[in-house]
């Protein structure tokens, strides 16, 4: 009996072997893996009302299963009434089991609940094998109570992988079941 998350078992059993077959790695440590997932929520309205930041903090705690860190403004911007050191967001970094469980929930439950969802962009890689996607609405997470979190709040979700290229990272996330928009359909339609 194993208490490992489903995604971790899938990675160890099938994904690693598929990556070795496709890219021909000779050393098992060359095989790309997801190292961490970072959630980042910028709360611009927190300048005027601290309760909004507290709500975002609670929401992120429920989504990630661990406490986030409050992020502070790095510089002052007079037009936004923002001073250096003011709390303006929160972020959390998940690793190991929590990371795999969050990825499983994101792929199988959360993304299909997004309104008018047709897949995520396959172009949001940074050139070093990391992928960032943005969600405009936090209420697609089923663990959040819509009565408590009434204000729509977006967030960025970053997958940090050990892949060296975008192609390796894209293949890794595809094998995990990430629903990328199909680029082939666009070329056929044109």
C-alpha positions in Angstrom: 0.0 0.0 0.0 1.4 3.4 -1.0 0.5 6.8 0.3 2.2 8.6 -2.5 0.1 11.1 -4.5 -1.3 9.8 -7.9 0.8 12.2 -10.0 4.1 11.1 -8.2 3.3 7.5 -8.9 2.5 8.3 -12.5 5.8 10.2 -12.8 7.8 7.4 -11.4 6.1 4.6 -13.2 5.4 5.9 -16.7 6.5 9.5 -17.3 10.2 9.0 -16.6 10.4 6.1 -19.0 8.5 7.9 -21.7 10.9 10.9 -21.4 14.0 8.6 -21.6 12.6 7.0 -24.7 11.8 10.3 -26.4 15.0 12.3 -25.5 17.5 9.4 -25.0 18.8 10.4 -21.5 21.7 8.2 -20.4 21.7 9.2 -16.7 18.5 8.9 -14.6 19.3 12.4 -13.1 19.0 14.0 -16.5 15.3 13.2 -16.7 13.4 16.4 -16.1 11.0 16.6 -13.2 8.8 19.2 -11.6 10.8 20.7 -8.8 8.2 23.1 -7.3 5.0 24.9 -8.0 4.7 28.6 -6.9 1.3 30.4 -6.5 1.5 34.2 -6.6 -1.4 36.5 -5.9 -1.0 40.2 -6.3 -3.7 42.1 -4.4 -3.6 45.7 -5.6 -6.7 46.7 -3.6 -4.9 45.8 -0.4 -3.5 49.4 -0.3 -6.9 50.7 0.6 -8.3 47.8 2.6 -6.3 45.3 4.6 -9.2 42.9 4.8 -8.9 42.1 1.1 -5.3 40.9 1.6 -6.5 38.7 4.6 -9.1 37.1 2.4 -6.5 36.4 -0.3 -4.3 34.9 2.4 -7.0 32.6 3.6 -7.9 31.6 0.1 -4.3 30.7 -0.8 -4.0 28.8 2.5 -7.0 26.6 1.5 -5.8 26.1 -2.1 -2.2 25.2 -1.3 -2.7 23.4 2.1 0.1 25.5 3.6 0.5 29.1 4.8 1.6 31.6 2.2 4.1 34.5 2.7 2.9 38.1 2.5 4.8 39.9 -0.3 5.8 43.5 0.2 6.2 46.4 -2.3 9.8 46.8 -3.4 9.5 50.4 -4.3 7.2 53.4 -3.7 4.9 54.5 -6.5 3.1 57.8 -5.8 0.4 57.4 -8.4 -0.8 54.2 -6.8 -0.4 55.5 -3.2 2.0 52.7 -2.7 5.0 52.9 -0.3 8.0 50.6 -0.1 7.4 47.8 2.4 3.5 47.8 2.2 1.9 44.4 1.9 0.5 44.0 -1.6 0.2 40.2 -2.2 0.9 36.7 -1.1 2.7 33.7 -2.5 3.3 30.1 -1.6 5.8 27.5 -2.9 4.9 23.8 -2.8 7.3 21.0 -3.1 7.1 17.1 -3.0 3.8 15.6 -1.9 1.8 18.8 -1.6 3.1 19.9 -5.1 1.9 16.6 -6.7 -1.5 16.7 -4.9 -2.0 20.4 -6.0 -1.0 19.5 -9.6 -3.5 16.6 -9.6 -6.3 18.9 -8.4 -5.3 21.6 -10.9 -5.3 19.3 -13.9 -8.3 17.1 -13.1 -10.7 19.4 -11.3 -9.8 23.1 -11.5 -8.9 23.8 -15.1 -12.0 22.0 -16.5 -14.1 24.3 -14.3 -12.8 27.4 -15.9 -15.5 29.1 -18.0 -15.1 28.8 -21.8 -11.9 26.7 -21.3 -10.3 25.5 -24.5 -6.8 24.6 -23.2 -3.9 26.6 -21.8 -1.4 28.4 -24.0 1.6 26.2 -25.1 3.7 29.4 -25.5 4.1 30.5 -21.8 7.5 28.9 -21.3 10.4 31.1 -20.2 13.2 29.4 -22.2 14.6 27.6 -19.2 11.9 24.9 -18.8 9.5 26.8 -16.5 5.9 27.3 -17.3 3.5 30.0 -15.9 -0.2 30.2 -16.3 -2.6 32.8 -15.0 -6.1 32.2 -13.6 -8.4 35.2 -13.5 -10.8 33.6 -10.9 -9.9 31.8 -7.7 -13.4 30.3 -7.2 -12.7 27.5 -9.7 -11.0 25.8 -6.8 -13.7 23.6 -5.2 -12.3 24.0 -1.6 -13.1 27.7 -1.6 -16.6 28.8 -0.2 -18.1 31.2 -2.7 -20.1 32.9 0.1 -16.8 33.9 1.9 -14.7 34.8 -1.2 -17.0 37.1 -3.1 -14.4 39.3 -4.7 -12.8 37.9 -7.9 -9.1 37.5 -7.4 -6.6 36.1 -10.0 -3.3 34.4 -9.5 -0.2 33.1 -11.3 0.8 29.5 -11.1 4.4 28.7 -12.0 5.7 25.2 -12.6 9.5 25.1 -12.1 11.0 22.1 -13.8 14.6 20.8 -14.1 14.2 20.6 -17.9 16.9 22.5 -19.8 14.7 23.4 -22.8 11.0 24.4 -23.4 10.5 21.3 -25.6 11.5 19.0 -22.7 9.3 20.9 -20.2 6.3 20.9 -22.6 6.6 17.2 -23.1 6.9 16.6 -19.3 3.8 18.7 -18.6 1.9 17.0 -21.5 2.7 13.6 -20.0 1.3 14.8 -16.6 -1.9 15.6 -18.5 -1.7 19.4 -18.8 -4.4 20.5 -21.3 -2.5 22.6 -23.8 -4.3 24.1 -26.8 -3.7 21.9 -29.8 -1.4 23.8 -32.3 -2.2 21.3 -35.1 -5.9 22.2 -35.2 -5.0 25.9 -36.0 -2.8 25.0 -38.9 -5.4 22.6 -40.4 -8.1 25.3 -40.2 -5.9 27.9 -42.0 
